[in-house]
């Protein structure tokens, strides 16, 4: 009798995890570049009541008799399907049409290459900005003083040669092509190139680990990042003036929430029914 109670408890615990994942998905329905989670279950071990036997000359075979002991969590997947593209008209809002990731990093700060980027992390969220530059109070010689493309939390967007992408403070406008080329109009009205955005590709996107702030980092399961030009290695192309929306489908999440809720309720009934039967056994002595 106690087996049914413990089976119900195991299911209640794991349906709660499923509801936690669904709740996080719904909370991030409007988070740019967010990738939804998915909960997968599997059964626990089964207790063997009787083994199987093969057919004989007089009788057919007998199947095994087993009682399952509940369920457990098999996986919490991150689903890396493409989110819909929302036009914004802002040139520094970028969406990736493909499987690539933007590469973000921090300045190395040490010789021999202090401007090289290190502590690299990866994101699908393409809302970028221009910072104040290394000399924010400088008001002279603006052609040789640069602002850099950064994420919302100040990490630099990776360009060619593992360096930042700088735009002179005197630039009149900035544009980004589908191949990742960053261009600007200088103080004389001439069109100049500031560099090319680099994208990363992984052997197994679902092996990436979420670290918050819409960022991912590689793991042994994802494989190392393959970083290159836009379009190389199947990274896709860049859409400027648009952002990738979350891939959360509210209709699907609400359906899964109902399924999880009913599964939780059904397993509470298993526990209460088992308790009632145990109570009847106790009452036999009266």
C-alpha positions in Angstrom: 0.0 0.0 0.0 2.8 2.4 0.8 4.2 2.0 -2.7 1.3 4.0 -4.1 1.8 6.8 -1.6 5.5 7.2 -2.4 4.7 7.0 -6.2 2.2 9.9 -5.7 4.8 11.9 -3.7 7.5 11.5 -6.4 5.0 12.6 -9.0 3.9 15.7 -7.0 7.5 16.8 -6.5 8.3 16.5 -10.2 5.0 18.1 -11.4 6.0 21.1 -9.2 9.3 21.3 -11.1 7.3 21.3 -14.3 5.2 24.1 -13.0 8.3 26.0 -12.0 9.7 25.7 -15.6 6.3 26.8 -17.1 6.2 29.8 -14.7 9.7 30.9 -15.8 8.7 30.5 -19.5 5.6 32.7 -19.0 7.5 35.3 -17.0 9.9 35.6 -20.0 7.3 35.7 -22.7 8.5 39.3 -23.6 12.2 38.8 -23.0 14.2 39.4 -26.1 16.2 36.3 -27.2 14.8 34.1 -24.4 14.8 30.3 -25.1 12.0 28.4 -23.3 12.5 25.4 -21.1 10.9 22.0 -21.3 10.5 19.3 -18.6 10.9 15.6 -19.5 10.0 12.8 -17.1 10.9 9.1 -16.8 9.8 6.3 -14.6 11.7 5.1 -11.6 12.8 1.5 -11.1 10.1 -1.2 -11.0 9.8 -3.9 -8.3 9.9 -7.4 -9.7 7.0 -9.5 -8.5 7.7 -12.4 -10.9 10.1 -12.9 -13.7 9.4 -13.7 -17.4 9.6 -17.2 -18.8 9.8 -18.5 -22.3 7.4 -20.8 -24.1 7.6 -24.6 -23.4 6.3 -27.6 -25.3 2.9 -27.4 -23.4 2.5 -23.7 -22.6 3.3 -20.3 -24.0 5.6 -17.7 -22.5 4.8 -15.7 -19.4 5.4 -11.9 -19.2 7.2 -10.4 -16.2 5.1 -8.9 -13.4 6.4 -5.6 -12.1 5.1 -2.7 -10.0 6.5 0.7 -10.8 7.7 2.9 -7.9 7.0 6.3 -9.3 8.6 8.8 -11.6 11.6 11.1 -11.8 13.0 14.1 -13.7 14.8 13.0 -16.9 15.8 16.4 -18.3 15.1 20.1 -18.3 15.8 21.1 -21.9 16.4 24.5 -23.3 14.6 24.7 -26.7 16.6 26.7 -29.1 14.0 27.3 -31.8 13.9 30.6 -33.6 11.8 33.3 -32.1 9.8 35.7 -34.2 11.4 38.9 -35.4 10.1 42.2 -34.2 11.0 45.3 -36.2 12.2 48.3 -34.2 13.8 50.6 -36.7 16.7 51.2 -34.4 20.0 50.4 -36.2 21.7 48.9 -33.2 18.9 46.4 -32.6 20.0 43.2 -34.2 18.4 39.8 -34.7 20.1 36.6 -36.0 18.3 34.6 -38.6 20.0 31.3 -38.0 21.7 29.3 -35.3 24.5 31.7 -34.3 25.1 33.7 -31.1 26.4 37.1 -30.5 29.8 37.0 -28.7 30.2 39.3 -25.7 33.4 39.9 -23.6 35.4 42.1 -21.4 38.7 43.9 -22.1 41.8 41.8 -21.3 43.5 44.9 -19.9 46.9 43.2 -19.8 49.8 43.2 -22.3 50.6 42.4 -25.0 47.0 42.8 -26.3 45.1 44.9 -23.7 42.1 45.5 -26.1 41.5 41.8 -26.8 38.3 40.5 -25.3 38.2 37.7 -22.7 35.6 36.0 -20.4 33.4 35.4 -23.5 29.7 34.8 -23.1 27.0 34.3 -25.7 23.6 35.7 -26.3 20.7 35.8 -28.8 19.5 39.2 -27.4 20.6 41.8 -29.8 19.7 45.1 -28.2 23.1 46.9 -28.4 24.3 50.5 -27.5 27.2 52.8 -28.0 29.1 53.5 -24.7 30.9 56.8 -23.8 34.3 55.4 -24.9 37.6 55.1 -23.1 37.8 58.9 -22.7 34.3 60.0 -21.9 35.3 63.6 -21.0 37.2 64.2 -24.2 35.7 66.9 -26.4 38.6 67.4 -28.9 39.9 65.3 -31.9 36.7 63.3 -32.0 37.7 61.6 -35.2 40.3 59.6 -33.3 38.3 59.0 -30.1 35.9 56.0 -30.2 32.7 54.8 -28.7 32.2 51.0 -28.6 29.2 48.7 -29.2 28.1 47.2 -25.9 25.3 45.1 -24.5 22.8 46.4 -21.9 25.1 45.3 -19.1 28.3 46.9 -20.7 29.9 43.8 -22.3 31.6 44.5 -25.6 30.4 43.0 -28.8 33.1 40.9 -30.4 34.5 42.1 -33.8 37.2 40.8 -36.0 40.7 39.9 -34.5 39.0 39.4 -31.1 38.7 43.2 -30.7 36.0 45.7 -29.9 34.0 47.5 -32.6 34.7 51.2 -32.3 32.8 54.1 -33.9 34.4 57.6 -33.9 32.6 60.1 -31.7 32.4 62.4 -34.8 30.4 59.8 -36.7 27.0 61.1 -38.0 25.2 57.8 -38.3 25.8 54.0 -37.9 24.5 51.1 -40.0 25.0 47.3 -39.8 24.7 45.1 -42.9 23.2 41.6 -43.1 26.8 40.2 -43.3 27.7 41.9 -40.0 29.7 44.8 -41.5 29.5 47.9 -39.2 29.6 51.1 -41.2 29.4 54.8 -40.3 29.3 58.2 -42.0 32.2 60.3 -40.8 32.4 64.0 -40.2 33.1 64.6 -43.9 30.1 62.6 -45.1 32.1 59.7 -46.3 31.0 56.1 -45.6 33.6 54.2 -43.6 33.8 50.6 -42.2 34.3 50.0 -38.5 34.7 46.3 -38.6 32.6 43.1 -38.8 30.5 41.4 -36.1 31.6 37.9 -35.2 29.1 35.1 -34.5 29.5 31.8 -32.6 28.2 28.4 -33.4 28.0 25.3 -31.2 27.8 21.6 -31.9 25.0 21.3 -29.4 23.1 24.4 -28.6 21.0 22.6 -26.0 24.1 21.9 -24.0 24.7 25.6 -23.3 24.3 26.7 -19.7 22.1 29.7 -18.8 23.9 32.2 -16.6 21.3 35.0 -16.4 21.1 38.4 -18.2 20.1 36.5 -21.4 23.6 35.0 -21.5 24.9 31.4 -22.2 28.2 29.8 -21.5 29.6 26.6 -23.1 29.8 23.3 -21.3 31.3 19.9 -22.1 28.0 19.0 -23.6 27.7 22.0 -26.0 31.3 21.8 -27.3 33.6 24.8 -27.7 32.4 27.9 -29.6 33.3 28.1 -33.3 33.6 31.8 -33.9 33.7 33.4 -37.3 32.2 35.8 -39.7 28.4 36.2 -40.1 27.2 33.4 -42.4 30.2 31.1 -41.8 29.6 27.7 -40.2 25.8 28.0 -40.5 25.6 30.9 -38.1 23.0 32.7 -40.2 22.6 36.4 -41.2 21.9 39.5 -39.2 18.8 41.6 -39.4 19.4 45.2 -38.4 16.6 47.3 -36.9 14.9 44.3 -35.4 15.0 42.0 -32.3 14.3 38.3 -31.8 11.4 37.8 -29.5 11.1 35.0 -26.9 10.2 31.6 -28.4 7.6 31.1 -25.7 4.1 30.2 -27.0 1.6 31.2 -24.4 -1.1 28.9 -25.7 1.3 25.9 -25.4 2.4 27.0 -21.9 -1.1 27.4 -20.6 -2.0 23.9 -22.0 1.1 22.4 -20.3 0.2 24.2 -17.1 -3.3 22.6 -17.1 -1.8 19.2 -17.7 0.7 19.7 -14.9 -2.0 21.0 -12.5 -4.3 18.0 -13.2 -1.4 15.6 -12.9 -0.5 17.1 -9.5 -4.2 16.9 -8.4 -4.5 13.3 -9.5 -1.5 12.3 -7.5 -2.8 14.0 -4.4 -5.8 11.8 -4.8 -3.5 8.7 -4.9 -2.2 9.8 -1.5 -5.6 10.5 0.1 -7.0 7.2 -1.3 -4.1 5.2 0.0 -4.5 7.0 3.4 -8.2 6.1 3.5 -7.4 2.4 2.8 -4.7 2.4 5.5 -7.3 3.9 7.9 -9.7 1.1 7.1 -6.9 -1.4 8.0 -6.3 0.3 11.3 -10.1 0.3 12.0 -10.2 -3.5 11.6 -8.8 -3.9 15.1 -11.6 -1.9 16.7 
